[in-house]
């Protein structure tokens, strides 16, 4: 089995996008960020913060992608529910009679 950063990234991304594991991945990421046990501890001035910053950046970007995809899916289902028989969108209009 070959270990690489790319494989680790894809595993993290796929696990975060899976609704079954999403809560566990969020909890694990937050625990890692708040934990004093890291790949490189914080008592090293700059190197200690680099791994936390990288994990935080990856976490936020992937979480926003998940939220954006879910928002787009909701918009698509809302549009599909309001579509008419030939895919036309129906619009509710309150008619007001005109006085001559």
FIGU-124443 format. One record per residue: residue in three letters; z, x, y of N, C-alpha, C, CB in turn. Coordinates in steps of 0.05 Angstrom, whole numbers, padded with zeros to 5 digits, always signed. Glycine has a CB too. Example, Ala and Ser with C-alpha at 12.3 -4.5 7.8 and 13.67 -1.06 7.14 Angstrom:
REM FIGU-124443
ala+00156+00264-00114+00156+00246-00090+00156+00264-00066+00181+00226-00089ser+00142+00257-00045+00143+00273-00021+00157+00258+00001+00114+00282-00012
//
This chain:
REM FIGU-124443
unk+00000+00017-00024+00000+00000+00000+00000+00018+00025+00025-00019+00000unk-00017+00011+00042-00021+00028+00066-00007+00014+00090-00051+00032+00072unk+00009+00029+00104+00023+00019+00128+00009+00028+00153+00053+00028+00128unk+00005+00009+00171-00008+00016+00196+00003-00003+00218-00039+00014+00195unk+00001+00005+00242+00009-00011+00265-00008-00036+00266+00008+00005+00291unk-00033-00034+00260-00051-00057+00261-00043-00078+00241-00081-00048+00257unk-00036-00069+00217-00028-00088+00196-00001-00101+00204-00024-00073+00169unk+00017-00086+00216+00042-00098+00225+00037-00118+00247+00061-00075+00235unk+00019-00112+00265+00012-00130+00287+00000-00156+00276-00009-00117+00306unk-00018-00154+00257-00030-00178+00245-00010-00195+00230-00054-00171+00227unk+00008-00182+00216+00029-00196+00201+00047-00211+00221+00047-00177+00185unk+00055-00198+00243+00072-00211+00263+00058-00234+00276+00080-00191+00284unk+00033-00230+00283+00017-00251+00296+00013-00275+00278-00010-00240+00305unk+00006-00271+00253+00001-00293+00235+00027-00307+00228-00011-00283+00209unk+00049-00293+00226+00075-00305+00221+00084-00322+00244+00096-00284+00214unk+00079-00313+00269+00087-00328+00292+00070-00353+00296+00085-00310+00317unk+00045-00352+00288+00028-00375+00291+00032-00396+00269-00001-00366+00291unk+00045-00388+00247+00051-00407+00226+00075-00424+00233+00055-00392+00199unk+00072-00450+00235+00095-00467+00243+00119-00465+00225+00086-00496+00245unk+00114-00458+00200+00136-00456+00180+00154-00432+00187+00125-00453+00152unk+00143-00410+00197+00159-00386+00202+00164-00381+00231+00144-00363+00190unk+00153-00397+00249+00154-00392+00278+00183-00390+00288+00140-00414+00293unk+00200-00408+00280+00228-00407+00289+00242-00381+00280+00243-00431+00278unk+00237-00373+00255+00249-00349+00244+00239-00324+00259+00243-00346+00214unk+00213-00324+00266+00201-00301+00280+00212-00299+00308+00170-00303+00280unk+00215-00322+00322+00227-00322+00349+00256-00312+00348+00225-00350+00361unk+00271-00323+00329+00299-00314+00326+00301-00285+00319+00314-00331+00304unk+00284-00275+00301+00284-00247+00294+00277-00229+00317+00266-00242+00271unk+00257-00237+00332+00248-00221+00355+00270-00219+00376+00222-00232+00367unk+00282-00242+00382+00304-00242+00402+00328-00226+00392+00312-00271+00408unk+00334-00227+00366+00356-00211+00355+00350-00182+00357+00361-00219+00325unk+00325-00174+00352+00317-00146+00354+00319-00136+00383+00288-00142+00344unk+00311-00153+00402+00312-00145+00430+00341-00143+00440+00296-00165+00447unk+00358-00160+00431+00386-00159+00440+00404-00140+00424+00397-00187+00438unk+00394-00132+00401+00410-00115+00383+00410-00086+00393+00399-00116+00354unk+00433-00072+00390+00433-00043+00397+00419-00026+00376+00462-00034+00400unk+00413-00037+00353+00398-00022+00332+00369-00025+00336+00407-00030+00304unk+00355-00004+00343+00326-00005+00349+00312+00018+00334+00320-00003+00379unk+00286+00017+00336+00270+00040+00326+00277+00065+00342+00240+00034+00328unk+00278+00063+00367+00288+00085+00384+00310+00073+00402+00264+00097+00402unk+00335+00083+00399+00358+00071+00413+00355+00075+00443+00383+00084+00403unk+00369+00058+00458+00368+00058+00487+00381+00082+00500+00380+00032+00497unk+00397+00097+00486+00409+00120+00500+00389+00142+00505+00432+00130+00484unk+00365+00140+00494+00343+00158+00502+00331+00145+00527+00322+00163+00479unk+00331+00159+00550+00324+00146+00575+00299+00128+00576+00322+00166+00596unk+00276+00139+00570+00251+00124+00573+00241+00114+00546+00230+00140+00587unk+00243+00131+00526+00233+00124+00499+00248+00100+00488+00235+00148+00481unk+00273+00098+00494+00289+00076+00484+00280+00048+00494+00318+00079+00491unk+00269+00048+00518+00260+00022+00528+00230+00016+00521+00263+00022+00558unk+00216+00036+00513+00187+00032+00507+00183+00013+00484+00173+00058+00502unk+00199+00016+00462+00195-00001+00439+00203-00030+00446+00211+00009+00415unk+00225-00033+00461+00233-00060+00469+00212-00073+00487+00260-00059+00483unk+00201-00058+00505+00180-00068+00523+00155-00076+00507+00173-00048+00544unk+00148-00059+00487+00124-00066+00471+00128-00091+00455+00117-00042+00452unk+00152-00094+00443+00158-00118+00427+00159-00142+00445+00184-00114+00412unk+00171-00140+00468+00173-00162+00487+00146-00171+00497+00191-00155+00510unk+00129-00152+00503+00102-00158+00512+00086-00172+00491+00087-00133+00521unk+00087-00162+00466+00073-00175+00444+00084-00203+00439+00076-00158+00419unk+00110-00206+00440+00123-00232+00435+00114-00252+00456+00153-00229+00436unk+00115-00245+00481+00108-00264+00503+00079-00271+00501+00116-00252+00530unk+00061-00251+00497+00033-00257+00497+00025-00275+00473+00017-00231+00496unk+00037-00270+00450+00030-00286+00427+00042-00314+00429+00041-00273+00401unk+00066-00316+00440+00078-00343+00444+00062-00360+00464+00107-00339+00454unk+00052-00347+00485+00036-00362+00504+00010-00371+00491+00030-00345+00529unk-00002-00354+00474-00026-00362+00460-00021-00386+00442-00037-00338+00443unk+00001-00386+00428+00009-00409+00411+00011-00434+00428+00035-00403+00396unk+00025-00432+00451+00028-00455+00468+00002-00465+00480+00047-00449+00491unk-00016-00447+00487-00042-00454+00498-00059-00468+00476-00057-00430+00508unk-00058-00458+00452-00073-00471+00430-00063-00499+00424-00072-00453+00405unk-00037-00502+00424-00025-00529+00419-00032-00548+00441+00005-00527+00415unk-00032-00538+00466-00039-00555+00489-00068-00564+00487-00035-00540+00515unk-00086-00546+00479-00114-00553+00477-00119-00573+00454-00131-00528+00472unk-00104-00569+00432-00106-00588+00410-00097-00616+00418-00090-00579+00385unk-00075-00617+00433-00065-00643+00443-00086-00656+00462-00038-00640+00458unk-00098-00640+00479-00118-00651+00497-00142-00661+00481-00127-00629+00517unk-00150-00647+00460-00173-00655+00444-00167-00681+00429-00181-00634+00424unk-00142-00684+00419-00136-00709+00405-00133-00732+00424-00109-00705+00389unk-00123-00727+00448-00121-00748+00469-00149-00757+00477-00106-00738+00494unk-00168-00739+00480-00195-00746+00487-00208-00762+00464-00212-00721+00493unk-00203-00753+00439-00214-00767+00416-00203-00796+00414-00209-00752+00390unk-00178-00800+00421-00166-00827+00419-00177-00845+00441-00136-00825+00422unk-00185-00834+00464-00195-00851+00486-00225-00854+00485-00187-00839+00513unk-00238-00841+00466-00268-00842+00465-00276-00869+00454-00279-00819+00447unk-00299-00879+00464-00310-00905+00455-00326-00902+00429-00327-00917+00477unk-00342-00922+00423-00357-00922+00398-00377-00900+00396-00370-00948+00394unk-00391-00893+00417-00411-00871+00416-00400-00846+00428-00436-00880+00431unk-00374-00842+00428-00363-00818+00439-00360-00819+00469-00380-00794+00431unk-00365-00842+00481-00362-00845+00510-00333-00850+00516-00379-00868+00520unk-00324-00839+00538-00297-00843+00547-00294-00869+00561-00288-00820+00565unk-00274-00885+00554-00269-00910+00567-00250-00905+00590-00257-00931+00548unk-00254-00920+00612-00238-00918+00636-00227-00945+00643-00255-00906+00659unk-00201-00947+00647-00189-00972+00656-00193-00975+00686-00159-00973+00648unk-00203-00997+00695-00207-01002+00723-00194-01029+00730-00237-01001+00731unk-00179-01030+00751-00168-01055+00761-00188-01067+00780-00140-01051+00775unk-00200-01090+00772-00220-01103+00788-00207-01120+00810-00239-01121+00770unk-00218-01118+00833-00209-01134+00856-00233-01150+00866-00197-01116+00878unk-00230-01177+00869-00253-01193+00879-00257-01188+00908-00248-01223+00874unk-00282-01187+00916-00289-01184+00944-00292-01211+00958-00316-01168+00947unk-00283-01213+00982-00285-01238+00998-00309-01236+01016-00258-01244+01014unk-00326-01256+01016-00349-01256+01034-00344-01271+01059-00373-01268+01020
//
